[in-house]
Amino acid sequence: MNHTYETLRIKLERLIKKRRTAKARFEENERNYNEAKAVFQKESADVDKLEAQSFTTFLQTVIGTYDKKLYEEKQEQIQAKLHLDKTSAIYLESREMVTDITDDISRLKKELDSLKEKLRATDPAFQETLSEKEEQGLLMEAEMREIDEALNAGKSVLNSLTATLKSLDSADSLATWDLFSDSFFIDMLKYDKIDKAEEELFYLEGLLERYKKELKDVDLNNVLDYENLGKMRRVFDIFFDNIFSDWNTKDTVKRNINNIEMIKDEVHLIQKQLQERHSILEDQLNELKLYY
Protein backbone atom coordinates (compact mmCIF):
# COMPACT_ATOMS: atom_id res chain seq x y z
CA MET A 1 0.00 0.00 0.00
CA ASN A 2 1.14 3.56 -0.70
CA HIS A 3 3.46 4.69 2.11
CA THR A 4 2.06 8.22 2.31
CA TYR A 5 -1.51 6.94 2.51
CA GLU A 6 -0.65 4.44 5.25
CA THR A 7 1.15 7.17 7.23
CA LEU A 8 -1.89 9.44 7.03
CA ARG A 9 -4.21 6.58 7.97
CA ILE A 10 -2.19 5.75 11.08
CA LYS A 11 -2.08 9.43 12.04
CA LEU A 12 -5.86 9.66 11.62
CA GLU A 13 -6.37 6.52 13.70
CA ARG A 14 -4.31 7.99 16.54
CA LEU A 15 -6.23 11.26 16.38
CA ILE A 16 -9.53 9.41 16.66
CA LYS A 17 -8.30 7.55 19.74
CA LYS A 18 -7.09 10.85 21.18
CA ARG A 19 -10.52 12.41 20.57
CA ARG A 20 -12.22 9.46 22.25
CA THR A 21 -10.13 10.07 25.39
CA ALA A 22 -10.67 13.84 25.18
CA LYS A 23 -14.44 13.34 24.88
CA ALA A 24 -14.51 11.14 27.97
CA ARG A 25 -12.56 13.78 29.90
CA PHE A 26 -14.85 16.53 28.59
CA GLU A 27 -17.99 14.63 29.68
CA GLU A 28 -16.54 14.15 33.17
CA ASN A 29 -15.60 17.84 33.40
CA GLU A 30 -19.07 18.82 32.19
CA ARG A 31 -20.65 16.75 34.97
CA ASN A 32 -18.34 18.38 37.55
CA TYR A 33 -19.20 21.83 36.23
CA ASN A 34 -22.95 21.20 36.36
CA GLU A 35 -22.67 19.86 39.91
CA ALA A 36 -20.64 22.92 40.98
CA LYS A 37 -23.18 25.23 39.33
CA ALA A 38 -26.02 23.55 41.21
CA VAL A 39 -24.17 23.95 44.52
CA PHE A 40 -23.44 27.62 43.82
CA GLN A 41 -27.06 28.29 42.90
CA LYS A 42 -28.18 26.64 46.14
CA GLU A 43 -25.74 28.65 48.25
CA SER A 44 -26.75 31.87 46.48
CA ALA A 45 -30.41 31.06 47.11
CA ASP A 46 -29.63 30.51 50.79
CA VAL A 47 -27.99 33.97 51.04
CA ASP A 48 -30.84 35.64 49.14
CA LYS A 49 -33.38 33.94 51.35
CA LEU A 50 -31.57 35.02 54.50
CA GLU A 51 -31.22 38.62 53.34
CA ALA A 52 -34.87 38.79 52.33
CA GLN A 53 -36.15 37.88 55.77
CA SER A 54 -38.05 40.65 57.57
CA PHE A 55 -39.38 40.26 61.11
CA THR A 56 -37.46 37.03 61.59
CA THR A 57 -34.31 38.87 60.51
CA PHE A 58 -34.98 41.55 63.09
CA LEU A 59 -35.42 39.02 65.87
CA GLN A 60 -32.22 37.17 64.88
CA THR A 61 -30.31 40.44 64.81
CA VAL A 62 -31.53 41.27 68.32
CA ILE A 63 -30.28 37.98 69.72
CA GLY A 64 -27.04 38.18 67.75
CA THR A 65 -27.41 35.12 65.52
CA TYR A 66 -28.32 36.72 62.19
CA ASP A 67 -24.94 38.29 61.36
CA LYS A 68 -23.13 35.08 62.15
CA LYS A 69 -25.54 33.01 60.06
CA LEU A 70 -25.35 35.41 57.13
CA TYR A 71 -21.54 35.48 57.31
CA GLU A 72 -21.40 31.66 57.23
CA GLU A 73 -23.79 31.47 54.29
CA LYS A 74 -21.78 34.06 52.34
CA GLN A 75 -18.55 32.19 53.04
CA GLU A 76 -20.12 29.02 51.67
CA GLN A 77 -21.33 30.99 48.65
CA ILE A 78 -17.81 32.33 48.04
CA GLN A 79 -16.29 28.85 48.25
CA ALA A 80 -18.96 27.51 45.90
CA LYS A 81 -18.21 30.34 43.43
CA LEU A 82 -14.46 29.61 43.52
CA HIS A 83 -15.13 25.94 42.87
CA LEU A 84 -17.55 26.84 40.06
CA ASP A 85 -14.97 29.08 38.37
CA LYS A 86 -12.35 26.34 38.60
CA THR A 87 -14.59 23.64 37.15
CA SER A 88 -15.82 26.05 34.48
CA ALA A 89 -12.28 26.76 33.30
CA ILE A 90 -11.44 23.05 33.13
CA TYR A 91 -14.72 22.32 31.37
CA LEU A 92 -14.19 25.01 28.72
CA GLU A 93 -10.59 23.94 28.17
CA SER A 94 -11.58 20.31 27.62
CA ARG A 95 -14.37 21.35 25.25
CA GLU A 96 -11.90 23.43 23.23
CA MET A 97 -9.53 20.46 23.08
CA VAL A 98 -12.26 18.21 21.64
CA THR A 99 -13.09 20.90 19.07
CA ASP A 100 -9.44 21.28 18.03
CA ILE A 101 -8.93 17.53 17.66
CA THR A 102 -12.16 17.24 15.65
CA ASP A 103 -10.96 20.00 13.31
CA ASP A 104 -7.62 18.20 12.86
CA ILE A 105 -9.47 14.98 12.06
CA SER A 106 -11.62 16.76 9.49
CA ARG A 107 -8.59 18.28 7.74
CA LEU A 108 -6.69 15.01 7.76
CA LYS A 109 -9.74 13.11 6.47
CA LYS A 110 -10.02 15.46 3.49
CA GLU A 111 -6.33 14.96 2.73
CA LEU A 112 -6.71 11.20 3.01
CA ASP A 113 -9.80 11.16 0.76
CA SER A 114 -8.02 13.23 -1.88
CA LEU A 115 -5.04 10.89 -1.87
CA LYS A 116 -7.35 7.86 -1.93
CA GLU A 117 -9.03 9.05 -5.14
CA LYS A 118 -5.64 9.57 -6.81
CA LEU A 119 -4.43 6.12 -5.78
CA ARG A 120 -7.69 4.54 -6.86
CA ALA A 121 -7.02 5.78 -10.38
CA THR A 122 -3.27 5.05 -10.56
CA ASP A 123 -2.31 2.22 -8.18
CA PRO A 124 -3.63 -1.30 -9.02
CA ALA A 125 -2.54 -2.70 -5.64
CA PHE A 126 -4.41 0.04 -3.83
CA GLN A 127 -7.48 -0.59 -6.01
CA GLU A 128 -7.40 -4.25 -4.93
CA THR A 129 -7.14 -3.24 -1.26
CA LEU A 130 -10.11 -0.89 -1.60
CA SER A 131 -12.16 -3.62 -3.27
CA GLU A 132 -11.40 -5.98 -0.39
CA LYS A 133 -12.33 -3.35 2.21
CA GLU A 134 -15.55 -2.46 0.38
CA GLU A 135 -16.53 -6.14 0.25
CA GLN A 136 -15.72 -6.45 3.95
CA GLY A 137 -17.97 -3.45 4.63
CA LEU A 138 -20.83 -4.98 2.65
CA LEU A 139 -20.57 -8.18 4.69
CA MET A 140 -20.69 -6.15 7.92
CA GLU A 141 -23.76 -4.26 6.72
CA ALA A 142 -25.49 -7.53 5.80
CA GLU A 143 -24.77 -9.00 9.24
CA MET A 144 -26.02 -5.83 10.93
CA ARG A 145 -29.29 -6.11 8.98
CA GLU A 146 -29.68 -9.72 10.14
CA ILE A 147 -29.04 -8.66 13.73
CA ASP A 148 -31.63 -5.88 13.41
CA GLU A 149 -34.18 -8.43 12.20
CA ALA A 150 -33.36 -10.72 15.13
CA LEU A 151 -33.61 -7.83 17.60
CA ASN A 152 -37.04 -6.88 16.23
CA ALA A 153 -38.19 -10.50 16.50
CA GLY A 154 -36.89 -10.59 20.07
CA LYS A 155 -38.81 -7.44 20.98
CA SER A 156 -42.02 -9.07 19.75
CA VAL A 157 -41.27 -12.17 21.83
CA LEU A 158 -40.65 -10.08 24.95
CA ASN A 159 -43.91 -8.17 24.44
CA SER A 160 -45.80 -11.44 24.06
CA LEU A 161 -44.11 -12.94 27.12
CA THR A 162 -45.10 -9.86 29.14
CA ALA A 163 -48.72 -10.14 27.99
CA THR A 164 -48.82 -13.86 28.81
CA LEU A 165 -47.34 -13.26 32.26
CA LYS A 166 -49.92 -10.56 32.90
CA SER A 167 -52.77 -12.98 32.20
CA LEU A 168 -51.15 -15.70 34.29
CA ASP A 169 -50.54 -13.32 37.20
CA SER A 170 -54.21 -12.34 37.09
CA ALA A 171 -55.24 -16.01 37.01
CA ASP A 172 -52.91 -16.72 39.93
CA SER A 173 -54.41 -13.90 42.00
CA LEU A 174 -57.95 -15.04 41.21
CA ALA A 175 -57.03 -18.64 42.06
CA THR A 176 -55.84 -17.43 45.46
CA TRP A 177 -59.15 -15.64 46.06
CA ASP A 178 -61.01 -18.71 44.85
CA LEU A 179 -59.38 -20.83 47.54
CA PHE A 180 -61.01 -18.76 50.26
CA SER A 181 -64.38 -18.15 48.66
CA ASP A 182 -67.11 -20.02 46.90
CA SER A 183 -67.75 -17.45 44.19
CA PHE A 184 -68.91 -18.60 40.78
CA PHE A 185 -68.03 -15.13 39.45
CA ILE A 186 -64.38 -15.37 40.59
CA ASP A 187 -64.20 -18.91 39.22
CA MET A 188 -65.37 -17.72 35.80
CA LEU A 189 -62.93 -14.79 35.82
CA LYS A 190 -60.07 -17.13 36.68
CA TYR A 191 -60.73 -19.45 33.76
CA ASP A 192 -61.27 -16.49 31.46
CA LYS A 193 -57.73 -15.36 32.30
CA ILE A 194 -56.44 -18.89 31.74
CA ASP A 195 -58.15 -19.01 28.32
CA LYS A 196 -56.60 -15.62 27.50
CA ALA A 197 -53.15 -16.86 28.50
CA GLU A 198 -53.61 -19.98 26.36
CA GLU A 199 -54.41 -17.85 23.29
CA GLU A 200 -51.37 -15.69 23.94
CA LEU A 201 -49.21 -18.77 24.32
CA PHE A 202 -50.17 -20.08 20.87
CA TYR A 203 -49.29 -16.65 19.45
CA LEU A 204 -46.02 -16.69 21.42
CA GLU A 205 -45.06 -20.02 19.87
CA GLY A 206 -45.14 -18.49 16.39
CA LEU A 207 -43.04 -15.54 17.53
CA LEU A 208 -40.49 -17.89 19.10
CA GLU A 209 -40.23 -19.86 15.84
CA ARG A 210 -39.54 -16.63 13.96
CA TYR A 211 -36.99 -15.60 16.60
CA LYS A 212 -35.30 -18.99 16.26
CA LYS A 213 -34.97 -18.50 12.50
CA GLU A 214 -33.55 -14.99 12.85
CA LEU A 215 -31.05 -16.13 15.48
CA LYS A 216 -29.95 -18.95 13.20
CA ASP A 217 -29.12 -16.36 10.54
CA VAL A 218 -26.73 -14.64 12.97
CA ASP A 219 -25.37 -17.93 14.34
CA LEU A 220 -26.83 -17.51 17.83
CA ASN A 221 -29.43 -20.27 17.62
CA ASN A 222 -27.53 -22.48 20.07
CA VAL A 223 -27.91 -19.96 22.91
CA LEU A 224 -31.58 -20.69 23.62
CA ASP A 225 -32.94 -24.07 24.71
CA TYR A 226 -35.40 -24.56 21.87
CA GLU A 227 -36.17 -28.15 22.80
CA ASN A 228 -37.59 -26.85 26.07
CA LEU A 229 -39.38 -23.95 24.35
CA GLY A 230 -40.89 -26.29 21.78
CA LYS A 231 -42.92 -27.93 24.55
CA MET A 232 -44.62 -24.64 25.40
CA ARG A 233 -47.47 -25.29 22.95
CA ARG A 234 -48.83 -28.00 25.24
CA VAL A 235 -48.09 -26.26 28.52
CA PHE A 236 -51.69 -25.27 29.20
CA ASP A 237 -53.14 -28.72 28.53
CA ILE A 238 -52.55 -29.65 32.17
CA PHE A 239 -54.82 -26.81 33.25
CA PHE A 240 -57.75 -28.98 32.31
CA ASP A 241 -56.53 -32.32 33.72
CA ASN A 242 -58.44 -31.62 36.93
CA ILE A 243 -60.46 -28.50 36.38
CA PHE A 244 -62.24 -28.73 39.75
CA SER A 245 -59.04 -28.82 41.84
CA ASP A 246 -58.23 -25.24 42.77
CA TRP A 247 -54.95 -26.09 44.43
CA ASN A 248 -53.80 -27.99 41.34
CA THR A 249 -54.80 -25.10 39.08
CA LYS A 250 -52.95 -22.56 41.22
CA ASP A 251 -49.83 -24.73 41.34
CA THR A 252 -49.99 -25.16 37.58
CA VAL A 253 -50.33 -21.42 36.99
CA LYS A 254 -47.42 -20.70 39.32
CA ARG A 255 -45.20 -23.29 37.69
CA ASN A 256 -45.81 -21.85 34.23
CA ILE A 257 -45.27 -18.31 35.46
CA ASN A 258 -41.82 -19.44 36.64
CA ASN A 259 -41.12 -21.13 33.28
CA ILE A 260 -42.10 -18.08 31.26
CA GLU A 261 -40.10 -15.75 33.50
CA MET A 262 -37.07 -17.98 32.93
CA ILE A 263 -37.59 -17.81 29.17
CA LYS A 264 -37.96 -14.04 29.41
CA ASP A 265 -34.62 -13.80 31.21
CA GLU A 266 -32.99 -15.90 28.49
CA VAL A 267 -34.42 -13.72 25.72
CA HIS A 268 -33.22 -10.57 27.53
CA LEU A 269 -29.72 -12.09 27.65
CA ILE A 270 -29.76 -12.91 23.94
CA GLN A 271 -31.04 -9.43 23.08
CA LYS A 272 -28.15 -7.95 25.05
CA GLN A 273 -25.68 -10.14 23.15
CA LEU A 274 -27.21 -9.09 19.84
CA GLN A 275 -27.03 -5.40 20.76
CA GLU A 276 -23.40 -5.71 21.83
CA ARG A 277 -22.52 -7.49 18.61
CA HIS A 278 -24.34 -4.84 16.58
CA SER A 279 -22.43 -2.05 18.35
CA ILE A 280 -19.08 -3.74 17.67
CA LEU A 281 -19.91 -4.16 13.98
CA GLU A 282 -21.11 -0.55 13.76
CA ASP A 283 -17.85 0.74 15.23
CA GLN A 284 -15.79 -1.47 12.91
CA LEU A 285 -17.79 -0.36 9.87
CA ASN A 286 -17.45 3.32 10.76
CA GLU A 287 -13.68 2.91 11.09
CA LEU A 288 -13.50 1.06 7.80
CA LYS A 289 -15.42 3.79 5.98
CA LEU A 290 -13.32 6.45 7.64
CA TYR A 291 -10.00 4.97 6.55
CA TYR A 292 -11.00 3.41 3.24
C-alpha positions as CSV (number, residue, x, y, z in Angstrom):
1,M,0.0,0.0,0.0
2,N,1.1,3.6,-0.7
3,H,3.5,4.7,2.1
4,T,2.1,8.2,2.3
5,Y,-1.5,6.9,2.5
6,E,-0.7,4.4,5.3
7,T,1.2,7.2,7.2
8,L,-1.9,9.4,7.0
9,R,-4.2,6.6,8.0
10,I,-2.2,5.8,11.1
11,K,-2.1,9.4,12.0
12,L,-5.9,9.7,11.6
13,E,-6.4,6.5,13.7
14,R,-4.3,8.0,16.5
15,L,-6.2,11.3,16.4
16,I,-9.5,9.4,16.7
17,K,-8.3,7.5,19.7
18,K,-7.1,10.9,21.2
19,R,-10.5,12.4,20.6
20,R,-12.2,9.5,22.3
21,T,-10.1,10.1,25.4
22,A,-10.7,13.8,25.2
23,K,-14.4,13.3,24.9
24,A,-14.5,11.1,28.0
25,R,-12.6,13.8,29.9
26,F,-14.9,16.5,28.6
27,E,-18.0,14.6,29.7
28,E,-16.5,14.1,33.2
29,N,-15.6,17.8,33.4
30,E,-19.1,18.8,32.2
31,R,-20.7,16.8,35.0
32,N,-18.3,18.4,37.5
33,Y,-19.2,21.8,36.2
34,N,-22.9,21.2,36.4
35,E,-22.7,19.9,39.9
36,A,-20.6,22.9,41.0
37,K,-23.2,25.2,39.3
38,A,-26.0,23.5,41.2
39,V,-24.2,23.9,44.5
40,F,-23.4,27.6,43.8
41,Q,-27.1,28.3,42.9
42,K,-28.2,26.6,46.1
43,E,-25.7,28.6,48.3
44,S,-26.8,31.9,46.5
45,A,-30.4,31.1,47.1
46,D,-29.6,30.5,50.8
47,V,-28.0,34.0,51.0
48,D,-30.8,35.6,49.1
49,K,-33.4,33.9,51.4
50,L,-31.6,35.0,54.5
51,E,-31.2,38.6,53.3
52,A,-34.9,38.8,52.3
53,Q,-36.2,37.9,55.8
54,S,-38.0,40.6,57.6
55,F,-39.4,40.3,61.1
56,T,-37.5,37.0,61.6
57,T,-34.3,38.9,60.5
58,F,-35.0,41.5,63.1
59,L,-35.4,39.0,65.9
60,Q,-32.2,37.2,64.9
61,T,-30.3,40.4,64.8
62,V,-31.5,41.3,68.3
63,I,-30.3,38.0,69.7
64,G,-27.0,38.2,67.7
65,T,-27.4,35.1,65.5
66,Y,-28.3,36.7,62.2
67,D,-24.9,38.3,61.4
68,K,-23.1,35.1,62.1
69,K,-25.5,33.0,60.1
70,L,-25.4,35.4,57.1
71,Y,-21.5,35.5,57.3
72,E,-21.4,31.7,57.2
73,E,-23.8,31.5,54.3
74,K,-21.8,34.1,52.3
75,Q,-18.5,32.2,53.0
76,E,-20.1,29.0,51.7
77,Q,-21.3,31.0,48.7
78,I,-17.8,32.3,48.0
79,Q,-16.3,28.8,48.3
80,A,-19.0,27.5,45.9
81,K,-18.2,30.3,43.4
82,L,-14.5,29.6,43.5
83,H,-15.1,25.9,42.9
84,L,-17.5,26.8,40.1
85,D,-15.0,29.1,38.4
86,K,-12.4,26.3,38.6
87,T,-14.6,23.6,37.2
88,S,-15.8,26.1,34.5
89,A,-12.3,26.8,33.3
90,I,-11.4,23.0,33.1
91,Y,-14.7,22.3,31.4
92,L,-14.2,25.0,28.7
93,E,-10.6,23.9,28.2
94,S,-11.6,20.3,27.6
95,R,-14.4,21.4,25.2
96,E,-11.9,23.4,23.2
97,M,-9.5,20.5,23.1
98,V,-12.3,18.2,21.6
99,T,-13.1,20.9,19.1
100,D,-9.4,21.3,18.0
101,I,-8.9,17.5,17.7
102,T,-12.2,17.2,15.7
103,D,-11.0,20.0,13.3
104,D,-7.6,18.2,12.9
105,I,-9.5,15.0,12.1
106,S,-11.6,16.8,9.5
107,R,-8.6,18.3,7.7
108,L,-6.7,15.0,7.8
109,K,-9.7,13.1,6.5
110,K,-10.0,15.5,3.5
111,E,-6.3,15.0,2.7
112,L,-6.7,11.2,3.0
113,D,-9.8,11.2,0.8
114,S,-8.0,13.2,-1.9
115,L,-5.0,10.9,-1.9
116,K,-7.3,7.9,-1.9
117,E,-9.0,9.0,-5.1
118,K,-5.6,9.6,-6.8
119,L,-4.4,6.1,-5.8
120,R,-7.7,4.5,-6.9
121,A,-7.0,5.8,-10.4
122,T,-3.3,5.0,-10.6
123,D,-2.3,2.2,-8.2
124,P,-3.6,-1.3,-9.0
125,A,-2.5,-2.7,-5.6
126,F,-4.4,0.0,-3.8
127,Q,-7.5,-0.6,-6.0
128,E,-7.4,-4.2,-4.9
129,T,-7.1,-3.2,-1.3
130,L,-10.1,-0.9,-1.6
131,S,-12.2,-3.6,-3.3
132,E,-11.4,-6.0,-0.4
133,K,-12.3,-3.4,2.2
134,E,-15.5,-2.5,0.4
135,E,-16.5,-6.1,0.2
136,Q,-15.7,-6.4,3.9
137,G,-18.0,-3.4,4.6
138,L,-20.8,-5.0,2.6
139,L,-20.6,-8.2,4.7
140,M,-20.7,-6.1,7.9
141,E,-23.8,-4.3,6.7
142,A,-25.5,-7.5,5.8
143,E,-24.8,-9.0,9.2
144,M,-26.0,-5.8,10.9
145,R,-29.3,-6.1,9.0
146,E,-29.7,-9.7,10.1
147,I,-29.0,-8.7,13.7
148,D,-31.6,-5.9,13.4
149,E,-34.2,-8.4,12.2
150,A,-33.4,-10.7,15.1
151,L,-33.6,-7.8,17.6
152,N,-37.0,-6.9,16.2
153,A,-38.2,-10.5,16.5
154,G,-36.9,-10.6,20.1
155,K,-38.8,-7.4,21.0
156,S,-42.0,-9.1,19.7
157,V,-41.3,-12.2,21.8
158,L,-40.7,-10.1,24.9
159,N,-43.9,-8.2,24.4
160,S,-45.8,-11.4,24.1
161,L,-44.1,-12.9,27.1
162,T,-45.1,-9.9,29.1
163,A,-48.7,-10.1,28.0
164,T,-48.8,-13.9,28.8
165,L,-47.3,-13.3,32.3
166,K,-49.9,-10.6,32.9
167,S,-52.8,-13.0,32.2
168,L,-51.1,-15.7,34.3
169,D,-50.5,-13.3,37.2
170,S,-54.2,-12.3,37.1
171,A,-55.2,-16.0,37.0
172,D,-52.9,-16.7,39.9
173,S,-54.4,-13.9,42.0
174,L,-57.9,-15.0,41.2
175,A,-57.0,-18.6,42.1
176,T,-55.8,-17.4,45.5
177,W,-59.1,-15.6,46.1
178,D,-61.0,-18.7,44.9
179,L,-59.4,-20.8,47.5
180,F,-61.0,-18.8,50.3
181,S,-64.4,-18.2,48.7
182,D,-67.1,-20.0,46.9
183,S,-67.7,-17.5,44.2
184,F,-68.9,-18.6,40.8
185,F,-68.0,-15.1,39.4
186,I,-64.4,-15.4,40.6
187,D,-64.2,-18.9,39.2
188,M,-65.4,-17.7,35.8
189,L,-62.9,-14.8,35.8
190,K,-60.1,-17.1,36.7
191,Y,-60.7,-19.4,33.8
192,D,-61.3,-16.5,31.5
193,K,-57.7,-15.4,32.3
194,I,-56.4,-18.9,31.7
195,D,-58.2,-19.0,28.3
196,K,-56.6,-15.6,27.5
197,A,-53.1,-16.9,28.5
198,E,-53.6,-20.0,26.4
199,E,-54.4,-17.8,23.3
200,E,-51.4,-15.7,23.9
201,L,-49.2,-18.8,24.3
202,F,-50.2,-20.1,20.9
203,Y,-49.3,-16.7,19.5
204,L,-46.0,-16.7,21.4
205,E,-45.1,-20.0,19.9
206,G,-45.1,-18.5,16.4
207,L,-43.0,-15.5,17.5
208,L,-40.5,-17.9,19.1
209,E,-40.2,-19.9,15.8
210,R,-39.5,-16.6,14.0
211,Y,-37.0,-15.6,16.6
212,K,-35.3,-19.0,16.3
213,K,-35.0,-18.5,12.5
214,E,-33.5,-15.0,12.8
215,L,-31.0,-16.1,15.5
216,K,-30.0,-19.0,13.2
217,D,-29.1,-16.4,10.5
218,V,-26.7,-14.6,13.0
219,D,-25.4,-17.9,14.3
220,L,-26.8,-17.5,17.8
221,N,-29.4,-20.3,17.6
222,N,-27.5,-22.5,20.1
223,V,-27.9,-20.0,22.9
224,L,-31.6,-20.7,23.6
225,D,-32.9,-24.1,24.7
226,Y,-35.4,-24.6,21.9
227,E,-36.2,-28.2,22.8
228,N,-37.6,-26.8,26.1
229,L,-39.4,-24.0,24.3
230,G,-40.9,-26.3,21.8
231,K,-42.9,-27.9,24.6
232,M,-44.6,-24.6,25.4
233,R,-47.5,-25.3,22.9
234,R,-48.8,-28.0,25.2
235,V,-48.1,-26.3,28.5
236,F,-51.7,-25.3,29.2
237,D,-53.1,-28.7,28.5
238,I,-52.5,-29.6,32.2
239,F,-54.8,-26.8,33.3
240,F,-57.7,-29.0,32.3
241,D,-56.5,-32.3,33.7
242,N,-58.4,-31.6,36.9
243,I,-60.5,-28.5,36.4
244,F,-62.2,-28.7,39.7
245,S,-59.0,-28.8,41.8
246,D,-58.2,-25.2,42.8
247,W,-54.9,-26.1,44.4
248,N,-53.8,-28.0,41.3
249,T,-54.8,-25.1,39.1
250,K,-53.0,-22.6,41.2
251,D,-49.8,-24.7,41.3
252,T,-50.0,-25.2,37.6
253,V,-50.3,-21.4,37.0
254,K,-47.4,-20.7,39.3
255,R,-45.2,-23.3,37.7
256,N,-45.8,-21.9,34.2
257,I,-45.3,-18.3,35.5
258,N,-41.8,-19.4,36.6
259,N,-41.1,-21.1,33.3
260,I,-42.1,-18.1,31.3
261,E,-40.1,-15.8,33.5
262,M,-37.1,-18.0,32.9
263,I,-37.6,-17.8,29.2
264,K,-38.0,-14.0,29.4
265,D,-34.6,-13.8,31.2
266,E,-33.0,-15.9,28.5
267,V,-34.4,-13.7,25.7
268,H,-33.2,-10.6,27.5
269,L,-29.7,-12.1,27.6
270,I,-29.8,-12.9,23.9
271,Q,-31.0,-9.4,23.1
272,K,-28.2,-8.0,25.0
273,Q,-25.7,-10.1,23.1
274,L,-27.2,-9.1,19.8
275,Q,-27.0,-5.4,20.8
276,E,-23.4,-5.7,21.8
277,R,-22.5,-7.5,18.6
278,H,-24.3,-4.8,16.6
279,S,-22.4,-2.0,18.4
280,I,-19.1,-3.7,17.7
281,L,-19.9,-4.2,14.0
282,E,-21.1,-0.6,13.8
283,D,-17.8,0.7,15.2
284,Q,-15.8,-1.5,12.9
285,L,-17.8,-0.4,9.9
286,N,-17.4,3.3,10.8
287,E,-13.7,2.9,11.1
288,L,-13.5,1.1,7.8
289,K,-15.4,3.8,6.0
290,L,-13.3,6.5,7.6
291,Y,-10.0,5.0,6.6
292,Y,-11.0,3.4,3.2
